[in-house]
Amino acid sequence: MTVEQRLDQLEKRNKRLTVALTMMAMVAITIQFSACGNDCDVSDVKALAGRDLTECYDLAGADLKGATLTNANLYFLALEGADLRRAKLTNADLEGANLKNAHL
């Protein structure tokens, strides 16, 4: 086998490995998002009132500026560095929530 043939084999192998790793990464990301369920979508900050967000467990650094979190369950949620300025937190359950460096 010539050097060129061997290099061609290695190049084809690397392409297959790249495809396989990309697919594995996509599966891992899909599993991570599905583990949270639809309740982890916090993009509509006005539609969070009364929601149970405990399945999200990690909203560190989330932009929840002006969010309506009235009666929301934020029990033991990681909200480190989250932006909660002007958020409505009336009757929100924040027991055990990590608010370190959160903007309130």
C-alpha positions as CSV (number, residue, x, y, z in Angstrom):
1,M,0.0,0.0,0.0
2,T,1.4,3.4,-1.0
3,V,1.5,6.4,1.3
4,E,-1.1,8.1,-0.8
5,Q,-3.5,5.2,-0.5
6,R,-3.0,5.1,3.3
7,L,-3.6,8.8,3.6
8,D,-6.7,8.4,1.5
9,Q,-7.9,5.7,3.9
10,L,-7.2,7.8,6.9
11,E,-9.0,10.8,5.4
12,K,-12.1,8.7,4.7
13,R,-12.0,7.3,8.3
14,N,-11.7,10.8,9.7
15,K,-14.8,11.9,7.8
16,R,-16.8,8.9,9.1
17,L,-15.6,9.7,12.6
18,T,-16.5,13.4,12.2
19,V,-20.0,12.5,11.1
20,A,-20.5,10.0,13.9
21,L,-19.3,12.5,16.5
22,T,-21.6,15.2,15.1
23,M,-24.5,12.9,15.3
24,M,-23.7,11.9,18.9
25,A,-23.5,15.5,19.9
26,M,-26.9,16.2,18.3
27,V,-28.4,13.3,20.2
28,A,-26.9,14.5,23.5
29,I,-28.3,18.0,22.9
30,T,-31.7,16.6,22.1
31,I,-31.7,14.4,25.2
32,Q,-30.7,17.4,27.3
33,F,-33.5,19.6,25.9
34,S,-36.1,16.8,26.2
35,A,-35.2,16.2,29.8
36,C,-36.3,19.7,30.6
37,G,-39.6,19.3,28.7
38,N,-41.4,22.3,27.3
39,D,-41.5,24.0,30.6
40,C,-37.9,25.1,30.2
41,D,-38.8,27.6,27.5
42,V,-38.5,30.9,29.3
43,S,-38.3,33.1,26.2
44,D,-41.8,34.6,26.7
45,V,-41.1,36.3,30.1
46,K,-44.7,37.4,30.3
47,A,-46.1,33.8,30.2
48,L,-44.3,32.4,33.2
49,A,-46.8,33.2,35.9
50,G,-47.9,30.1,37.9
51,R,-45.4,27.9,36.0
52,D,-43.5,25.1,37.6
53,L,-39.9,25.7,36.4
54,T,-38.2,23.2,38.7
55,E,-37.6,20.8,35.9
56,C,-35.3,23.4,34.3
57,Y,-33.1,23.3,37.4
58,D,-30.5,25.5,35.8
59,L,-31.4,29.0,34.6
60,A,-28.1,30.5,35.6
61,G,-27.5,33.7,33.6
62,A,-31.0,33.6,32.2
63,D,-32.5,36.9,31.0
64,L,-35.7,37.1,33.0
65,K,-35.8,40.9,33.0
66,G,-39.4,42.1,33.5
67,A,-40.7,38.4,33.8
68,T,-44.1,37.7,35.3
69,L,-43.2,35.0,37.8
70,T,-46.2,35.5,40.1
71,N,-47.0,32.2,41.8
72,A,-44.3,30.4,39.8
73,N,-42.4,27.5,41.4
74,L,-38.7,28.3,41.3
75,Y,-37.9,25.9,44.1
76,F,-34.2,25.0,44.3
77,L,-33.6,26.5,40.9
78,A,-30.1,27.6,39.9
79,L,-30.5,31.3,39.1
80,E,-26.9,32.4,39.6
81,G,-26.3,35.6,37.6
82,A,-29.8,35.6,36.2
83,D,-31.3,39.0,35.4
84,L,-34.5,39.4,37.4
85,R,-34.7,43.2,37.3
86,R,-38.3,44.4,37.3
87,A,-39.5,40.8,37.5
88,K,-42.9,40.2,39.3
89,L,-42.1,37.7,42.0
90,T,-45.3,37.9,44.1
91,N,-45.9,34.6,45.8
92,A,-43.2,32.9,43.8
93,D,-41.6,30.0,45.6
94,L,-37.9,30.7,45.7
95,E,-37.1,28.3,48.6
96,G,-33.6,27.0,48.1
97,A,-33.1,28.9,44.9
98,N,-29.5,29.9,44.2
99,L,-29.6,33.7,43.6
100,K,-25.9,34.3,43.9
101,N,-24.9,37.3,41.7
102,A,-28.5,37.5,40.4
103,H,-29.7,41.0,39.4
104,L,-32.9,41.8,41.4
